[in-house]
Structures are given as structure tokens and as C-alpha cells.
Amino acid sequence: MNQRALLEVIALGPEDAVAAQAGGADRLELVADMAADGLTPPRATFAAIRAAVGIPLRVMLRAADGFAAGDVDALCAEAAALRAEGAEEFVLGFLMPDGRPDLVAVKALAEVIDGCRWTFHRAVDRAVDRDALRKELAGSAGLDTYLSAGSADGVDAGLAVLIAEQARTAAGEPGYAPRILVGGGLRLDHLPELRAAGLDAFHIGGAARPGGWAAPVDAAAVREWRAALDAPVASTA
């Protein structure tokens, strides 16, 4: 029997979180300011969402638009404060100007969150060398997921990359142990091919908000994704 596919939904506040949970989301990614592609939410927002729902929450650690870490000490202080508030899972990922992973920033935050599980977000899609990044980050404490569209241009452009990387994960290649969480321009019509290839974790933001980012998460939209993911996987035989 196949494991239930994971559905993660972006939440900006408690209303989003409650609707996402009602629609069948397994996990939330907590962010602020989607105009900047998702920044660290205020601690009060985290606390309100934690009080409103019972599903796991992954909290973004990102201070500004782009993929530079910026003030790492300030980010570490915010991560420590969120941990003290009860946060147990995180999302982070930083690149150097040349497109290599910022290992200093990643290591500093990984130490502060102290073994908590975390996702390396779509910075991987901007890396100069995806394979090298994965191998450099292999063994990072708590790293269990890569959020990726396979391409900086979204899932349409990255489908083949995602499928190839999933094959490397299935083969147990070094650096490919973390689960691939597909997100970034993901549509329902992508799911059959991705699921047939063995991908089993999916991330949506705008797709959960038919009214746009100014509108809250719509439970019915999330429910449509949940139903699609709970449907049998088509055979590739």
C-alpha cells in the first residue's frame, strides 16, 4: 500500500491555517510577505497559528527577498526566539553570489535549531550546480526535505529534473536522501506524471487561493488537491 502523499500549504495567518487543515493539508509552511516570496513570520503569528491547528508547521527563516542570508546573527536570534516559542520545524536556504550554497549561514542556523527537521527551499533551483549543492549539504543535521520545482522557471520547465532526482533518491545516491517536496508553479495536471515517478510530497501557495494572495486559503481548493493526491497512482507498466 502506497504511503499517503504529503500536501503542504503556505499559511500567512490563522485563517489560512484553519482552512488548509480543514481541506486536508498535512503540513503548513508559515511565511510573511509573499510580495518578497516569503519571509520569517512574526512570533505572534506563529503562536496564533500553533494555537489554531494541530498539524505540523514549518517556519520560514528568511529576512529579505533573494537568496543571500543577510545578517546571519539576527536570523539566528530570530530562529532561537521561534524555538523558544515552540517552533519545531523550519524552512531555510541560502546561496553565495556565485550560486554555491552558503554553508556558513546554513550551518549557523542548523546549530541554533539544534536537530529540528528543516527544508532547504527553492534556493536549490537557483544553484549553479544542484548536484554539488546536495552533496555539500549531505549530512546536515535535520535536513530532510528539498522544496523544488526542478527549475527556477517552475515545474513546467523542471519536470524532467524532478523525475531524474527522484530516481537518484530511490537509488540511495549520496546527497539524495532528503525527500523532494514539489512546489513552484505546480498544477493539478502535473500530478499524474510526478506521482507515477514516485514523487510523494507537494507544496502549494497560490493554488490554494483562487482569489489571489490578497484572499485567504480556500478549504475547497485544498480539498481538491487532497482528493487528487488520494486517488490511485496510475500504473507505468
C-alpha positions in Angstrom: 0.0 0.0 0.0 1.4 3.4 -1.0 2.2 5.9 1.7 -0.3 8.9 1.7 1.2 11.8 -0.3 2.1 14.8 1.7 0.3 18.1 1.0 1.9 21.2 2.4 0.1 24.6 2.1 1.5 28.1 2.7 -0.2 29.9 5.5 0.1 33.6 6.3 -2.1 33.6 9.4 -4.6 31.6 11.5 -7.4 31.9 9.0 -5.3 30.3 6.3 -4.1 27.6 8.7 -7.6 26.6 9.7 -8.9 26.4 6.1 -5.8 24.4 5.0 -6.2 21.9 7.8 -10.0 21.6 7.0 -9.2 20.9 3.4 -6.8 18.1 4.2 -3.3 19.7 4.3 -0.8 17.6 6.2 1.6 20.4 7.0 1.8 24.2 6.7 4.7 26.4 5.6 4.5 29.6 7.7 5.7 32.8 6.0 5.1 36.5 5.9 5.2 38.9 2.9 4.6 36.9 -0.2 5.5 40.0 -2.2 9.1 39.2 -1.1 8.5 35.5 -1.9 8.0 34.6 1.8 9.9 35.9 4.9 10.1 34.9 8.5 6.7 35.4 10.2 6.3 37.3 13.5 6.5 35.1 16.6 3.0 36.2 17.5 1.7 34.9 14.1 3.4 31.6 14.7 1.9 31.3 18.2 -1.6 32.2 16.9 -1.3 29.5 14.1 0.1 26.9 16.5 -2.9 27.5 18.8 -5.4 27.3 15.9 -4.4 24.0 14.3 -2.9 20.6 15.1 -0.9 19.8 12.0 2.9 20.3 11.7 4.2 23.8 10.9 7.4 24.6 9.1 8.5 28.2 9.8 10.4 30.2 7.2 13.8 31.6 8.2 14.5 34.3 5.6 15.0 38.0 6.3 14.8 39.6 2.8 13.8 38.8 -0.8 16.5 36.9 -2.7 18.8 34.1 -1.6 21.5 35.9 0.3 21.5 35.2 4.1 22.0 38.8 5.1 22.5 39.3 8.8 23.1 35.8 10.0 23.3 36.7 13.7 19.9 38.4 13.5 18.4 35.5 11.7 19.9 33.1 14.3 18.4 35.2 17.1 15.0 35.1 15.4 15.3 31.3 15.0 16.2 30.9 18.7 13.2 33.0 19.7 10.9 30.9 17.5 12.3 27.8 19.0 11.6 29.2 22.5 8.0 30.0 21.3 7.6 26.3 20.4 8.6 26.0 16.7 9.9 22.6 15.9 10.3 22.6 12.1 11.8 25.2 9.7 12.5 26.2 6.1 15.7 27.9 5.1 18.3 28.0 2.3 21.0 30.5 1.2 23.3 30.9 -1.8 26.5 32.8 -2.2 26.7 35.3 -5.1 28.3 32.7 -7.3 25.3 30.3 -6.8 27.0 27.9 -4.4 25.4 27.1 -1.1 26.2 29.5 1.8 27.4 26.7 4.1 28.4 29.1 6.9 24.8 30.6 7.1 23.2 27.2 6.8 25.4 25.6 9.4 24.9 28.5 11.9 21.1 28.2 11.6 21.2 24.4 11.8 23.1 24.7 15.1 20.5 27.1 16.5 17.6 25.0 15.6 19.5 22.1 17.1 18.4 19.0 15.2 14.9 20.2 14.3 13.7 19.0 10.9 14.1 21.5 8.1 13.5 22.0 4.4 16.1 23.6 2.1 13.8 25.8 0.0 13.8 26.8 -3.7 17.2 28.4 -3.5 18.2 24.9 -4.8 16.5 25.9 -8.1 18.9 28.9 -8.4 22.0 27.0 -7.5 24.8 26.9 -10.1 25.1 23.1 -9.6 22.2 21.3 -8.0 24.1 18.0 -7.6 27.1 19.7 -5.9 24.8 21.6 -3.5 23.1 18.4 -2.4 26.4 16.7 -1.8 27.8 19.7 0.1 24.7 19.7 2.3 24.6 15.9 2.8 24.6 15.0 6.5 23.4 18.5 7.6 21.6 17.9 10.9 17.9 17.9 10.5 17.8 18.4 6.7 15.1 16.1 5.5 13.5 17.9 2.5 14.2 19.9 -0.6 11.5 22.2 -1.8 12.0 22.3 -5.6 10.3 22.9 -8.9 13.3 21.4 -10.7 13.9 24.8 -12.4 13.9 28.4 -11.4 11.2 28.8 -14.1 8.8 26.4 -12.3 7.6 22.8 -12.6 6.7 23.1 -16.3 10.4 23.6 -17.0 11.7 21.3 -14.2 9.6 18.2 -14.6 12.4 16.1 -16.1 14.8 17.2 -13.4 12.5 16.3 -10.6 11.8 12.9 -12.0 15.6 12.3 -12.5 16.3 13.4 -9.0 13.6 11.2 -7.5 15.2 8.2 -9.3 18.5 9.1 -7.6 16.7 9.3 -4.2 15.2 5.9 -4.8 18.6 4.5 -5.7 20.1 5.8 -2.5 22.7 8.1 -4.1 24.8 10.2 -1.7 23.1 13.6 -1.1 19.7 12.4 -2.4 18.3 11.1 0.9 16.1 14.1 1.7 12.6 13.9 0.3 11.7 16.1 -2.7 8.8 18.4 -2.0 7.5 19.6 -5.3 6.5 23.3 -5.4 6.7 26.3 -7.6 4.1 26.7 -10.4 2.7 23.3 -9.5 -0.6 22.4 -11.1 -3.1 19.5 -10.7 -2.3 18.3 -14.2 1.4 17.8 -13.2 0.4 15.3 -10.5 -0.1 12.1 -12.6 3.4 12.1 -14.1 5.1 13.2 -10.9 3.3 10.6 -8.7 3.9 7.8 -11.3 7.6 8.6 -11.0 7.4 8.1 -7.2 7.3 11.7 -6.0 5.0 11.9 -3.0 5.2 15.4 -1.4 3.6 18.5 -2.9 3.6 22.2 -1.9 1.0 24.8 -2.9 0.6 28.5 -2.3 -1.4 30.4 -4.9 -3.2 27.2 -5.9 -4.9 27.2 -2.5 -6.1 30.8 -3.1 -8.4 31.1 -6.1 -9.0 34.7 -5.1 -5.2 35.5 -5.2 -2.7 36.3 -2.4 -5.0 39.0 -1.0 -7.6 36.4 -0.3 -7.3 33.6 2.3 -6.7 29.9 1.7 -9.8 28.3 0.4 -10.6 24.9 2.1 -12.4 23.7 -1.1 -9.3 24.3 -3.2 -7.2 22.4 -0.8 -9.7 19.6 -0.7 -9.4 19.3 -4.5 -5.7 18.8 -4.2 -6.2 16.3 -1.3 -8.6 14.3 -3.4 -6.2 14.3 -6.4 -3.4 13.1 -4.2 -5.5 10.4 -2.5 -6.6 9.0 -5.9 -4.8 5.8 -7.0 -1.4 6.3 -8.8 -1.6 5.4 -12.4 0.5 2.4 -13.4 3.5 3.0 -15.5 3.6 -0.6 -16.7 
